[in-house]
Amino acid sequence: MPDTVDVGHFFQDEGTYYFGKASLADLEALIDMRITYLQAELGALDAQAEAETRHQLRPFFERHVDLDLLIYVARCDGRIVGSVFLMLYEHPPRPDRPMGRHGVVYNVVTVEAHRGQGIATNLVQMLLIAGRSLGLDDISLHATAQGKPIYKRLGFVEDACDRMVYKFT
């Protein structure tokens, strides 16, 4: 797997955003980003649900990061302000997936104060570069209404399951 996919950095009034691959050294920030995503998707989590989720996320990340889970992040002033997860799956090959390799996108989220700066778009582009270099047949995701136009601009198309899928062929 690639250690880093270099898409450089760009400047905004708030500072410079640096994009790269996360590691287990970022564990606490990754847990925070997952909670941020879940709150945006599900609404406020009660204290018990958040605590249980945080407790389960630590061993999940420890089992999967850099094995079958790639995480790309945007950093500003040393803090993670955006993330995207790519979970890798291998299936028996078939005509529409000749390599038998598929990725699923999770946790596309940007901290509220940094939204509208193109962070999520850049992170998804990094993920697409990584997916192509890993020989994936495709990458799919479930898009929110807010995210659908972004994914369509990047080349994702809706399939019969109402998923968005980016085809490399």
Phi, psi and chi 1 to 4 in degrees:
 res  aa     phi    psi   chi1   chi2   chi3   chi4
   1 MET       -  147.8  -73.9 -174.8 -157.2      -
   2 PRO   -69.5  141.9   23.6  -30.1      -      -
   3 ASP   -73.8  -39.9  -70.8  -29.0      -      -
   4 THR  -149.4  143.0  -54.8      -      -      -
   5 VAL  -111.8  115.6  176.0      -      -      -
   6 ASP   -90.1  109.3 -177.5   15.0      -      -
   7 VAL  -111.6   11.6  -63.8      -      -      -
   8 GLY    77.8 -151.9      -      -      -      -
   9 HIS  -145.6  163.6   59.0  -86.0      -      -
  10 PHE  -139.3  162.6   62.1   97.0      -      -
  11 PHE  -107.3  141.9  -59.5   92.5      -      -
  12 GLN  -135.5  168.4  -62.6  -66.9  -31.1      -
  13 ASP   -57.1  -33.9  -67.8  -23.5      -      -
  14 GLU   -75.2  -13.0  -65.0   79.8   15.2      -
  15 GLY   139.9 -165.8      -      -      -      -
  16 THR  -101.8  134.8  -56.5      -      -      -
  17 TYR  -100.8  131.1  -65.9  101.0      -      -
  18 TYR  -113.9  133.3  -65.8   92.3      -      -
  19 PHE  -112.8  137.8  -64.8   84.4      -      -
  20 GLY  -172.3 -175.6      -      -      -      -
  21 LYS   -86.6  135.4 -166.0  164.8  172.6 -105.2
  22 ALA   -83.6  163.5      -      -      -      -
  23 SER  -138.7  178.9   70.5      -      -      -
  24 LEU   -64.1  -17.7  -76.7  176.2      -      -
  25 ALA   -64.2  -19.6      -      -      -      -
  26 ASP   -95.9   14.4  -60.8  -53.0      -      -
  27 LEU   -50.1  -51.3 -175.4   59.6      -      -
  28 GLU   -63.0  -41.1  -67.7  -53.6  -42.8      -
  29 ALA   -67.1  -35.7      -      -      -      -
  30 LEU   -66.6  -39.6  -64.2  174.3      -      -
  31 ILE   -62.0  -44.1  -69.5  170.8      -      -
  32 ASP   -60.2  -41.8  -70.9  -17.1      -      -
  33 MET   -66.2  -36.9  -68.4  -56.1  -68.2      -
  34 ARG   -65.0  -41.9  179.7   64.8  177.2  160.4
  35 ILE   -64.3  -41.6  -64.7  -62.6      -      -
  36 THR   -58.0  -44.9  -62.3      -      -      -
  37 TYR   -62.1  -48.4  171.8   82.1      -      -
  38 LEU   -61.7  -38.1  -68.6  172.2      -      -
  39 GLN   -65.7  -37.9  -70.5  171.2  -25.8      -
  40 ALA   -67.7  -37.7      -      -      -      -
  41 GLU   -79.7  -42.4 -178.4 -178.4  -26.5      -
  42 LEU  -105.8  -12.5  -54.8  173.0      -      -
  43 GLY    92.8 -178.1      -      -      -      -
  44 ALA   -57.7  136.2      -      -      -      -
  45 LEU   -93.5  139.0  -57.5  176.3      -      -
  46 ASP   -71.3  163.3   65.3   51.3      -      -
  47 ALA   -57.6  -40.5      -      -      -      -
  48 GLN   -67.7  -44.5 -179.2  179.0   -7.7      -
  49 ALA   -62.6  -41.4      -      -      -      -
  50 GLU   -65.3  -44.4 -177.9  174.1  -26.7      -
  51 ALA   -62.1  -43.7      -      -      -      -
  52 GLU   -64.9  -41.1  -71.8  174.0    3.0      -
  53 THR   -64.7  -45.9  -58.8      -      -      -
  54 ARG   -57.9  -42.2  -75.6 -179.8 -179.7  -80.8
  55 HIS   -61.8  -39.9  177.8   73.9      -      -
  56 GLN   -77.2  -27.5  -67.1  -59.5  -37.4      -
  57 LEU   -68.3  -37.3  -76.4  169.5      -      -
  58 ARG   -55.7  -56.7  178.4  176.6  -59.9  -77.1
  59 PRO   -66.5  -30.2   16.6  -25.8      -      -
  60 PHE   -60.9  -51.5  173.5   83.1      -      -
  61 PHE   -62.2  -41.1  -74.7  134.0      -      -
  62 GLU   -62.0  -33.7  -70.9  170.4  -14.6      -
  63 ARG   -77.2  -29.5  -77.8 -168.5  -46.0  -89.7
  64 HIS  -114.6  -29.7  -65.7  -77.1      -      -
  65 VAL   -58.9  130.2  167.9      -      -      -
  66 ASP    70.3    3.2  -71.4  -26.5      -      -
  67 LEU  -104.6  -69.8  -63.1  173.6      -      -
  68 ASP  -125.2   16.2   57.0   -3.4      -      -
  69 LEU  -136.0  116.6  175.4   63.0      -      -
  70 LEU  -104.0  135.8  -58.0  179.0      -      -
  71 ILE  -126.7  125.0  -58.1  175.9      -      -
  72 TYR  -110.7  141.1  -67.6   95.4      -      -
  73 VAL  -133.9  158.4  -64.1      -      -      -
  74 ALA  -111.5  136.1      -      -      -      -
  75 ARG  -119.6  143.4  -61.4  175.4 -164.3  -89.4
  76 CYS  -136.9  127.1 -177.5      -      -      -
  77 ASP    52.6   37.5  -62.6  -33.6      -      -
  78 GLY    81.5   -4.6      -      -      -      -
  79 ARG  -105.0  144.0  -68.5 -173.6  -25.1  -92.9
  80 ILE   -75.0  124.2  -67.1  177.2      -      -
  81 VAL  -119.9   -4.3  -62.1      -      -      -
  82 GLY  -157.3  151.0      -      -      -      -
  83 SER  -150.7  157.5   69.2      -      -      -
  84 VAL  -147.6  137.9   62.4      -      -      -
  85 PHE  -110.9  140.0  -60.6  175.3      -      -
  86 LEU  -124.5  110.6  178.2   62.0      -      -
  87 MET   -91.7  129.7 -161.9   78.3 -169.6      -
  88 LEU  -100.6  136.1  -54.7  171.7      -      -
  89 TYR  -130.9  147.1  -62.5   95.6      -      -
  90 GLU  -121.4  131.9 -167.6  162.5    5.7      -
  91 HIS  -126.4  162.0  -55.2  -83.3      -      -
  92 PRO   -59.5  134.5  -22.3   32.6      -      -
  93 PRO   -58.7  152.4  -24.5   35.0      -      -
  94 ARG  -150.6  170.3   58.0 -172.3 -145.0 -171.0
  95 PRO   -54.9  -39.5  -28.1   35.9      -      -
  96 ASP   -86.9   -6.4   62.0  -23.5      -      -
  97 ARG  -139.0   71.9  -72.1 -169.0  178.2  146.1
  98 PRO   -63.5  -25.7   19.8  -29.0      -      -
  99 MET   -87.7  -17.0  -58.1  -55.8  -68.4      -
 100 GLY    71.4   20.8      -      -      -      -
 101 ARG  -120.0  129.6  -58.8 -158.3   59.1 -168.4
 102 HIS  -138.4  145.0  170.4   72.1      -      -
 103 GLY  -120.8  147.6      -      -      -      -
 104 VAL  -123.8  130.7  178.5      -      -      -
 105 VAL   -87.7  135.4  176.4      -      -      -
 106 TYR  -134.9  159.3  -63.4   97.9      -      -
 107 ASN    59.0   44.2 -144.4   82.6      -      -
 108 VAL   -78.8  108.1 -179.7      -      -      -
 109 VAL  -150.8  144.0   65.9      -      -      -
 110 THR  -126.4  136.5  -57.0      -      -      -
 111 VAL   -57.3  137.3  171.9      -      -      -
 112 GLU   -49.3  -43.4 -168.8  169.3  -12.0      -
 113 ALA   -65.3  -14.3      -      -      -      -
 114 HIS  -113.5    7.3  -64.4  -89.7      -      -
 115 ARG   -70.8  155.8  -68.5 -177.4 -175.7  153.8
 116 GLY    81.8   11.7      -      -      -      -
 117 GLN  -106.7    3.6  -53.3  -65.6  -44.2      -
 118 GLY    84.6   11.5      -      -      -      -
 119 ILE   -64.4  -50.8  -68.5  170.8      -      -
 120 ALA   -61.3  -40.6      -      -      -      -
 121 THR   -60.1  -46.7  -61.1      -      -      -
 122 ASN   -63.2  -40.4  -80.5  -41.4      -      -
 123 LEU   -64.6  -41.9  -70.7  169.7      -      -
 124 VAL   -66.5  -37.6  172.5      -      -      -
 125 GLN   -61.2  -40.6  -72.8  173.4  -35.0      -
 126 MET   -60.7  -43.3  -70.0  178.1   70.5      -
 127 LEU   -62.7  -39.3 -179.1  142.0      -      -
 128 LEU   -66.1  -40.2  -66.1  174.1      -      -
 129 ILE   -61.5  -45.5  -68.2  166.2      -      -
 130 ALA   -62.7  -44.1      -      -      -      -
 131 GLY   -60.0  -42.7      -      -      -      -
 132 ARG   -64.3  -43.9 -176.4  178.0  -58.3  -82.0
 133 SER   -67.3  -24.8   73.0      -      -      -
 134 LEU   -86.2   -2.9  -69.0  169.3      -      -
 135 GLY    76.0   27.7      -      -      -      -
 136 LEU   -69.3  146.9  -59.8 -177.1      -      -
 137 ASP   -74.7  -37.9  -67.8  -53.5      -      -
 138 ASP  -163.8  170.5   57.9   45.5      -      -
 139 ILE  -132.9  133.6  -67.6  174.9      -      -
 140 SER  -123.6  164.0   64.8      -      -      -
 141 LEU  -159.3  161.9   56.1   84.0      -      -
 142 HIS  -102.6  118.9  -69.0  -82.0      -      -
 143 ALA   -96.9  139.7      -      -      -      -
 144 THR   -77.4  165.2   62.9      -      -      -
 145 ALA   -58.9  -37.9      -      -      -      -
 146 GLN   -67.2  -36.4 -179.3 -177.2   10.2      -
 147 GLY   -84.7  -23.1      -      -      -      -
 148 LYS   -53.2  -47.2 -119.6  178.8 -148.8 -171.4
 149 PRO   -61.4  -35.7  -19.5   28.4      -      -
 150 ILE   -64.4  -47.5  -64.8  166.7      -      -
 151 TYR   -65.5  -38.6  -59.2  125.2      -      -
 152 LYS   -63.1  -41.6  -76.0 -175.8  177.1 -177.0
 153 ARG   -61.4  -31.2  -82.2 -164.9  -52.5  -86.4
 154 LEU   -82.2   -6.8  -69.0  170.4      -      -
 155 GLY   109.9   -0.1      -      -      -      -
 156 PHE   -71.4  146.5  -74.3   83.4      -      -
 157 VAL  -128.8  152.9  -64.7      -      -      -
 158 GLU   -76.6  142.8  -67.5 -176.4   59.3      -
 159 ASP  -112.5 -176.8   69.9    2.1      -      -
 160 ALA   -64.2  -20.7      -      -      -      -
 161 CYS   -91.4    9.0  -61.9      -      -      -
 162 ASP    63.5   25.7 -161.7   29.4      -      -
 163 ARG   -93.8  161.1  -68.6  179.4  -58.7  161.5
 164 MET   -99.3  132.3  -59.2  -73.1  -65.9      -
 165 VAL  -131.6  134.1  178.2      -      -      -
 166 TYR  -103.3  118.6 -176.3   92.6      -      -
 167 LYS   -97.0  131.5  -66.1  -77.4 -171.4  177.6
 168 PHE   -84.6  -11.6  -71.4  107.6      -      -
 169 THR  -114.2      -   55.4      -      -      -
